[in-house]
Amino acid sequence: MLILNKTAGVFSKPSKRNMYEFLRSFNFHSGKLFLHKLVLGIETSCDDTAAAVVDETGNVLGEAIHSQTEVHLKTGGIIPPVAQQLHRENIQRIVQDALSASKVSPSELSAIATTIKPGLALSLGVGLSFSLQLVDQLKKPFIPIHHMEAHALTIRLTNKVEFPFLVLLISGGHCLLALVRGVSDFLLLGKSLDIAPGDMLDKVARRLSLIKHPECSTMSGGKAIEHLAKQGNKLHFDFKPPMQRARNCDFSFSGLHHVIDKMIMQKEKEEGIEKGQILSSAADIAAAVQHTIACHIAKRTHRAILFCKQRDLLCQSNAVLVVSGGVASNLYIRKALEIVTDATQCTLLCPPPRLCTDNGIMIAWNGVERLRAGLGILHSTEGIRYEPKCPLGADISKEVGEAAIKVPRLKMKI
């Protein structure tokens, strides 16, 4: 059964004939003997259709991605049925392109790994439907993937990072701090209590109508804010970072978003312009918003590092903080986190920008990690379901709050 809940709707599977024709299109034989295990990763958790083939040593043999950003920019945000339809239209081609680029025949794959949680129900369903048909036809093991676990482990593809390490995942849909103790062993230290930072940046960019700004017309909301902020004065507006009295590692962005929204409305009245026109102070607002978000994220991360060191959960001398997810590509936020890691004698590591956003490589690599560890490899897919909402690991955020660690003030000279 492919449906998790009644609201998700019914998904049409690709027909067996279509899948047979798809597999027949691979008439090449690589001619080379693959000495390593090979995993095909498929990702459709949100608005990107992606696939990749990775071997167990971390070599990316082939990848392909179809971005829906341009479509969703025009509609002012991701509309789930639209995202679903675009996944349906592109998934076969993307998987085919990734396999063709890798010169790997589907029969040579060791397993197929696919994101099944968390994400948009309609999007997850497309990837799972296609994957289960592929698994059924090829008689290959199936590895269900937790999207956040994949983001957290991507760094082990690009760097030699041993467990345990601290991870901060910041994106349009997620914001969390977790201690990674093993491939599927996570301790959740804190998470956003409302919206994610990337979502907030997108909302502010839409409210400022940055898509009408000549320099930002093709950029996502977060990228537009980062670009415009370079031209602005972050001190022109005094936004207070959220949750300053809460001594835990949770995040909150909706209250700040409300304050910013009211201030934009006030500035529009002052400048005598209609909603939808560009404010003369847009760059200053962008700079102040970005700075406030960076300070909030930095302080919660600082407390997480101190908590882990206090409890001997991280090495005292060579602790590692990994930052991933779409917002991790924001260089201003990254510099704020560098100030924290310098102050706490930690090493800050980020995957390359293209691996910070959703991609098939991280799913395939997570499949490799699970294959090597012998974890979650399914030889029967009966009853497998997708899960739009799913926590990561064991939640110890209450324990973190009870520790009530005071964070030393750091000068955010960025």
Buried (B, 14 or more C-beta within 10 A) or exposed (E): EBBBEEEBEEBEBBEEEEBEEBBEEBEEEEEEEBEBBBBBBBBBBBBBBBBBBBBBEEEBBBBBBBBBBEBBBEEEEBBBEBBBBBBBEBBBBBBBBBBBBBBBBBEBBBBBBBBBBBBBBBBBBBBBBBBBBBBBBBEBBBBBBBBBBBBBBBBBBBEEBEEBBBBBBBBBBBBBBBBBBEBBBBBBBBBBBBBBBBBBBBBBBBBBBBBEBEEBEEBBBBBBBBBBBEEBEBEEBEBEBBBEEBBBBBBBBBEBBEBBEEBBEEBBEEEEEEEEBBBEBBBBBBBBBBBBBBBBBBBBBBBBBBBBBEBEBBBEEEBBBBBBBBBBBBBBBBBBBBBBBEBBEBEBBBBEEEBBBBBBBBBBBBBBBBBEEEEBBEEEBEEBBBBBEBBBBEBBBEEBBEBEBEBEEBEBEB
